[in-house]
């Protein structure tokens, strides 16, 4: 039945979740895309399940997903979901989520099936086993309707790009793009939780399967530094770990700098310092008429001096040239480094679909 649905689809789409990575099924997914021509979008935890530089990769869906990906998921006629749980950050308004489409949901955990979204074809199966069988039994050519669907998605991607050039104060997006450029495609990226996490998810375009480590549904501020230390210990010094964090998240576990220094782990930590809890402040600005509550902790932490106190090198940047120089120098250091980037407290993560909304409610600027 699933094969028949995919064979007859005019606007098929694959939603790849973290389960594809957990199952080690990214190569099988790539083979499926090449064989079928079906475009791919991904969840936050699915970053790296399919190379984001591939022409048929259309980006992250959900509340802070790119417009093209959200338009794709709202316009498809058959959605193949592999290894995802349909969190509210992906579906937004579940009451009318893809009413017009057939949904195929494959997950190893049976508890996730028919839990958040009622689907047409729930299948409890490991992603690897499912994709192997699908590839073995799929025998139709890429049809003209699918090629037209690909063309439409490319037009949307060109029409609604993420901003690539900036002026004025230091922008977190340009910091992330510059860090990715200098660190190279083999760098492993870790994030904490908050605005910086979404900026990184939007602007880091991964080509490998396990190159992006982030906290998902629990939203655990403070996750990043421990994860970065663990990743760097596992990888050794040959591979670079870059962590993006915010001043709010980093205050949770920055004491782990002791461990990073003791083991001379060359982790580069980029701290976006807007002196507020940025994500909550964004919601209070946008939806609560600027009635701010508990989002300005009035901290005056000097991250450069604190870094020196821990025995590592610290930098402070207020513009892009300063960051370019700081990151280049950090790449030369044997041990850990912190780069504090001063950004505006009212910088927002966009696009954004409000909670409970849909593609028609998207906020672009």
Steps between C-alpha positions, in 0.01 A plus 500: 500500500784738582670423169175570317454833678854612413470376141184701443603818680531822301655701784678247725723618783731333753518635856824370654531498878767412752404133476670480161827603664450274803441204267804586286271510198619819331665323205182300433297821513734659246456198271122527532507867402723435200281211384161664556571872456297572815608828668608503865434729794626436852417561864745667739624161619510379140772745393759291319265214418528619141777729361371856522701603196313250279266661240206303640559609861262784586585565863353487847126506563306628797465808715838643396541300183566663165201618300568266208497189722179604673332576167611159376355312795173691479466435126603135460249227420696208654733552798745226593619563856794294624624513858308802628235545767299796365584736785300821531804692371462312170123480461383822674119469469441125507126531449539568128849362442518374141132420468539480122795257499560132563748455785735204536668488842792262560653484847672235710306614808139387476399748770563785255257365240153662498601700809539860388360473146254248358662352190380276217783247512670452839789254485711394798831411342866593518580764238779287351274200448222713355723682251674179392167337420364811329808526279478130418140520382491846339519463123335803337680788320496859622179637352442837337264613779778448753744699286245785486468480881878526535496807275231666714700439818811651340297808409381533860856462627612784274200716590535467880871479581654555841683836516866467404628858534470734797595846616511687827571315825659156509242244383491144632420364153820642349700370796369148442569513126854628559571236765378227265717636220816511708446174689425304183256227413652245737442706813245366745248758621341488845236741630337592825130597502345826390517746213858404412384138462245597235740734318754217487236255374403745226847606386718192549461286187636158583617237259574228755271299721629564850627854468236684701434423867219683674238456770153421363166487675615560857658834412778452754691826543855410604509188281762633263831511687477147638400372155789687338747356751369148442516541123853641507619216726351247257638665188845586626691811395490422130143623464377841610199551729325840486232579755242778463334620817322801648592682819187356665576136418873530556459624856344162585813287458794725415683355802580201277772719351714344774468163327564641152816674626625196694484282190609777259192445284508741202130589516412840359201642688314785330290687757220722368463757776184711480476533882145358498325164462449560132247238392254574779549873449418452130169337595425773753572763235298336223203350685479673839523868406852539646389408851844375599530271798809317628684527169762755609711346779722813518820297479831676450723201441831585334553188290853598395621542858312187606667303221840616618409399853427147380829492310372529143510774240205737462403752231232769477355607163266782404531479121568241230868581436570458871327162496683387188834576667398344833376176341811468283716537810285255698559237231873520578463439875579164659234531770146636535400853407197723557392766250243743639289668231302805610164500318183705526250386765213542252650278229234246399497149356301512177312356320260402777166323500317589825402214727173351381528674163571373150685612187247781449609657830874498429695809613779575253636834625 
